[in-house]
Amino acid sequence: MSNLTLHAVIVKKPKTLQEAKEIGKHFIPNKTYFRETLGSYRFRNHPKNQFEKGSFRTKKINNDVSLVFGKHKDGKDAIIEGGGLWDNLKNKIGDFLLKYNPLSLAIKHSIENAKRK
């Protein structure tokens, strides 16, 4: 699987456009191009025609976010911030889940409230 490249980030609605852009930038920080569909916002890392036909795979991160990977025709692997795809991806997903997971947010708010008292 190390020969797969991040093609797109899909953020489901009812997330707002602003929330979706924030999530998209988390995984693809240097690009802001997106396409809106009836049910989602799709942030593209590379055009679909740069991938081998039939090579796309989707990884669901949570109920709102999915990442789409494919086999890049040029064999690119180091797409997320210039490092090894899987190492960076593990860090990006971990950071994302900590930042956007409702349980993590509840724990964070509880800690912040405890500090104020």
Sequence and secondary structure as in RCSB ss.txt:
>XXXX:A:sequence
MSNLTLHAVIVKKPKTLQEAKEIGKHFIPNKTYFRETLGSYRFRNHPKNQFEKGSFRTKKINNDVSLVFGKHKDG
KDAIIEGGGLWDNLKNKIGDFLLKYNPLSLAIKHSIENAKRK
>XXXX:A:secstr
 TTEEEEEEEEETTS HHHHHHHHHHHSTT   EEE SSEEEEESS GGGB TT  EEEE SSSEEEEEEEBTT 
    STTS HHHHHHHHHHHHHHHH HHHHHHHHHHHHHHH 
